[in-house]
Amino acid sequence: MITYLSIYIYLSIISLSEIKLSEDTKRSYFFFLFIFMLLFISGRHYVGGDYIAYLNLFNEAKVNDFGGFSRLQGLNYIIQFVHALNLNYFFFNFLCALAFLAGIFNFLKISNERLFIFILLIPTMIYVVGMGYTRQSVSIGFLCFAIYYWSENMNMKKYIFFILSVFIHISSIIFIFLLFFKSYEKIKFSKLFLLTIFTTSFLFLFYYLYFNNFDNLSSAIGLDYRIVKNSPLKYLKFLAHIVPCLVFLIFIKRFNKDKKLYPLYFFFLLAIVSVIILMLVFKQLAEESSYVDVIADRVLLPFLLIEALIFVRLYSLIDLEYKFLFKLLILFYFGLMLFAWLEFADNSFAWQPYRSIFLEW
C-alpha cells in the first residue's frame, strides 16, 4: 500500500506547490514521469488482477498460434508479435503499458492542468485499469488518442484510433458519439434523439447477433467468475461516477463556457445516467443479474478520463480566494478513494505488495 500511496502523495505535493517552470523543464519532467510510470506498470511482477490470467494466455498462444484469440480479440496480435520476436511476457506488458500511457499522456494535452489531471487518474485509471485490466487498458490508450484528435477536429485520426480501441475491447463503443459530433458543436436535440435511437438499436442488435447472453458478453469483456462475485464496494463505484455528474449539473452554466469540450461533458452525463438506468433494469430482468453490475462497471471505466477532466475544469472555472484549499479537497477525495480501494476492495490483494521484475533479477 505504501508504494501506491507514496507516488500519489508525492505528485500531489508537486501539484499543490504550483512551482513555476519553463516549458522545457515541464517537458523534461513529463518525459521522466512517463518513463517512470511505464517501467512501474510494465515491470510489475505477479502484480495486478489479471497478471496470471494473461500470463497463461500468453503461454498458451506460444504453443497454439490462435490460443486465446477469441477471448483477447485484437490483443492477440500484440501477443503474436512478441512471440515472433522471441520475447517474453515482460515485453508484452511493456508494449501494452506503452500503448496505454502514450494515449493517457496525449489525452493530458487537452488541458493546461496536465499534472493535476494525471494525479486524479492515478487511483483508478492508472493503478486499477493500467495494472489490472491489460486488454481494456490498451483499448483506453487508443481511445485517449481518439478523444484528443476529436478535440482537435482531426477526423481521420479520430476514426482510426476509435476503431482500434473498439477492436481491442468492445466497451469503448460507448464513445461512438465521437464519430457524429465535433468539438465546439452545439448540441441539437433532434440530432441527439436520432443518434440515440440509432445507437441503441444497433447495440441491441449487435448484442443479440454476436453475444446472445451475458455469459458470452462477459467473456468478450474479459470477466471471469471470481470477478463477478458480489463486492461490498461495487455500488460505491457507481456513486463515484454520479458525483462528477452532479458537479457538472450544478455548474453547467460555467461548463457551457468551455465550448470546445462541452459536447464531451454532455455525453459523459448522458452515458453515465443511461448505463446506470439500464443496469438497474437488466438486474430485474436478467437471470445472470450478477454479471450486470460488473459489465456496467467495465463499460463506465473509460469515463474516468472525463471525470478527472470535470474536476480539473471545475477548479479552473471557479474563482475562489482559497483555490489552494479547493484543490487540496479534490486531491483528498481522490486519495480517499485510493485508500478505500487498497484497504477494503476484495481484489486489492492482487496488487499488494508491489513487486518489480527489475528487483527479481
N, C-alpha and C positions, 0 to 999 in steps of 0.2 A: 504493500500500500504506500509506503514512504516514497518509493521511486516515482509513482504516478503523481502523488500529491506534490512532490518537490518540483517537478517540471512545471506543473500548473501554477504553483505559488511563485516560483522564480520569474516566469513570464508575466504574471500578474503584477509583480513589483516593478518590473521594467516598464510595463504599460502605465502604471499609476504614476511613476516618476516623471513621465512626459518630458524626457530629455530631448532637447532639440538636436537633431542630427542632420548632417548633409545628405543629399540624395545618394552619393557614392557610399557613404557609411551605411545607410539604410539597405542599399542593395547588397553590400557585403554581409550585413547582419542576417538578412533573409536568406542569403545563399548558404551561410553556415547553419542556420536554423533548418533549412531544407535538408542539408546533408545529415545533420544530427537525427532528425525525425526519420529520414529514410533508413539509416542504419538501425535506429531504435525499433522501427516496425519490422523491417525485413530480417533483422538479426535476432528476433525473438526465438527462443529455443524451448519447444514444448510449452509455449505460452499462447493463450487465446482459445476461444471456444471451439474453433474449427480446425485447430492445428493438426491433430491426429487424423481427423476425417479426411482432410485434404492430403495429408502425407500418404494415407492408404490409397487414395485415388491416384495420386502421383505415381506411386509404385506400381499400381495396377496398370496404368497406362504404359508403363515401361515394358510390361510383358505383353499387353494387348493394346495395339495402336488406337483402338476405339473404346478402350476401357473407360467407363465413366463419362462417355461422350454425351449421352442423353441427359445426364444429370448436370454436367458442367456447361453444356452448350458452348458458347464462344470461348470460354476459358480453356477449353481443351486444346485449342490451337497454341496457346501460350505454353501449355504443358508439352505438347509435341515439339515445339520449337526448342525448349530447354533440353528435352531428351535428344533431339537431333544434334545439339552441340555437346552432348555427353556431360551435361552439368547436373548438379544435384538440387535437392529441394530448397536449399537456401537461395539459389539463383532464381527459382520460381517465385519465392516470396519477394525477392528483390525486385523483379520485374513488375509484380502486382503492386507492390508498395510504390514503385516509381510512377506507374500509371495513375495511382490514386493521389499521391502527393503533388504530382505535376498538375493535375486537374484542380486540386484544392488551392494551390498557390496561384494558379491562373485566375480562379474564382475571386481571390482576395483583391485583385486589381479593380473590382467593381467599386470598392470603397476606398476612401482616403485613410480609414482606420484599419489597415490591414492586420496589424498585430492584435488589436482588440478582437477582431472577428476570429482570428486563428485561435486565440485563447478560449473563446466561447465554444469553439468546435472541439476542443481537446477532450472534454469528459465523455461525449457520446460519439461524435463523428470519428475522431482520431483513435481513441482507445477502444471503444466498443466495436465500431464498424471496421476501422482500418486494421485492427489487430484481432478481430473476431469473426468477421464475415468476409472472407477473402474475395469471393466472386462478386458480391454486391459492392465491395469497396472499389474494385476495378470499374464496375459499371458507373458508380457515382463519380469516379475520376473523369470518365468520358463525359458524363452529364455536366460536370463543372465546366468543361470546355464549351459544351453546347450552350449553357446559360450565359457564359461570358460572351461568346460570339453573338448570342441573341441580343445582349445588351448593347453590342456594337453594330447591330443590324448587318452582320456578315452571314448572309443566309446559307450559302453553300457549305461553309464550315460548320454552321449550326446543324444542318441536316445530317452531315456525315457523322458528327460526334453523337448526335441523338440516336441515330440508327445503331452505331456501335454500342452505345450504352444499353439499349433495349436488347441487342443481340447477346450481350453478356448476361444481363439479368432483366427479366420481364417486368419487374416492378417499376422500372424507370419510365414505362409507358404512360404513367400518370402525369408526366410532364409534357404530354402531347400538345398542350396548348401553345408551347413554344413554336410549333410549326405554323400556327394560324394567326398569332398575334405578334406584333412587333413592339420593341421598346418605344416609349413615348406615345404609343397608340391609345386613343381614348376608347374606353370600354363601351361598346354598343350592345345593348341587351338583346336586340334582335339577332345579332351575330352570335352572341353568347348562348342564347337559347338554342339556336340551330346546332351550334358546336356541341352543346351538352347532349342533345338528343342523338346526334350522330355518334359521338364518342361513347356514350352509354350503350347504345345499340351494338356498336362494333365490339366493345369489350365483352358484353354478354354473349354475343355470337362467337367470339374468339374463345371464350371460356368453355362453352358447350361443345364446340367442334374440336378443340385441341386438348382440353383437360377433362371435362365432363363431371369431375368430382373434386372435392377438396384434397383428397389424397394425392392425386396427380398434380394439382396446383402446388401443394406444399412441397412435393418432391422437386418440382421445377424451380421453386423459390429457394430451395436448399434447406428445408426444415427436416428434422428428424423427431422421433417420439419423445426424446428427452427434452428437446426444446419446447415441445407442445404442452408439456405438463404445466399445470397452473402455477403461477408465481404470485406471491403476495404483493409484489411491486408492479404487477402488469398494468393495473389501472392508473397508477401514478404516472406511468409513461404517457398515457393519453392526456392526463391532466397537464403534464409538462408541455404537450402540444397545444392545449387550449389556452394557456397563459399568454403566449405571444399573439394568439388570435384576439384575445381581449385587449391587449396592448394596441394592436392595430385598429380595432374598432373604436377604442376610447380616443385615440389620437388620429383618427382617419383624416381629418382636415389637414393636419400637419404632414402626414404621409402623402397626401394628394399633391403636395407641392413638389414632391420628387417625381416629376413627370416621366422620367426615364424608366424607373423601376416600379412605378405604381402598378402596372399590369401584373408584375411578378408577385407583389404583395397581395393583390386582389385574388389571383388564382390560388395562392397559398391558402388564404382563408376559405375559399370555395372548396378546395380539395380536402382540407383537414375536416371541415364540417361534414362533407359528403361521405368520406371514408368512415368516420365515427358513426354516423347515422346508419350507413349500410352494415357496419359491423354489428350494431345493436339489432338490426332487422334480421340479418342472417343467423345470429345466435339463437333467435327464436324459431327460425325455420329449418335450419340445417341440423342434421343428425350429428355431424362431426363438428359440433359447436366449439370444441376446444381448439380446433385449428383456426377459427375465425379471428380470435384475438391476435394470434401470432402473425397471421398473414397481414392483418391490418397494421400491426406494428412495423413489419418489414416494408410494407408499401409506403409508410409515412417516413421512413428513415431519411430519404433524400431531402425532405423538407427541413431537416435540422440545419441545412445551409441557409435557408430563408429565415428561419427563426433567429439564428445568430445575427443575420443582416438586419432584422427588425429591431432587435435590442440595441445594436450599434447605431442604427439610424435614429432611434429614439433619443439616444444620448447626444447625437449631433444636433437634433432639431430643438430639443428643449433648452431654453435659455434660463439656466438656474445659477444662482450665485455660488452654490456649492456643488459644481459639477463633479468635483473630485469624489465627494461622498456618494453621488448618484452612480458613478462608475464603480466605486467600491461595492455598492449594494448589488449591482448586476454581477460583478465578479464573485461576490459571496454567494449569491443564489446559484450560479453555475457550479461553484466549488462545493456547495452543499449537495447538489445532485451527484457530483462525482464521489463524494464521501459516502452518500447513501448507497450508491451502486456498489462500491468496493466493499462496504461493510455488510450489506443486507441482501443483495441480489443472489439468487440461487446459483447462478453460474459464474459468479465473480471469482470463485476459487481457481478457475481455469487460467486466470490472468495473474495469479499471485502464488509465490513471489515472482517478480520479473527475473527471467534468466536470459542471458545473451549468449549467442553461439560463439561470439568472439572471446568470451571468457571460458569456453568449454574446450578450446583447442590447447 
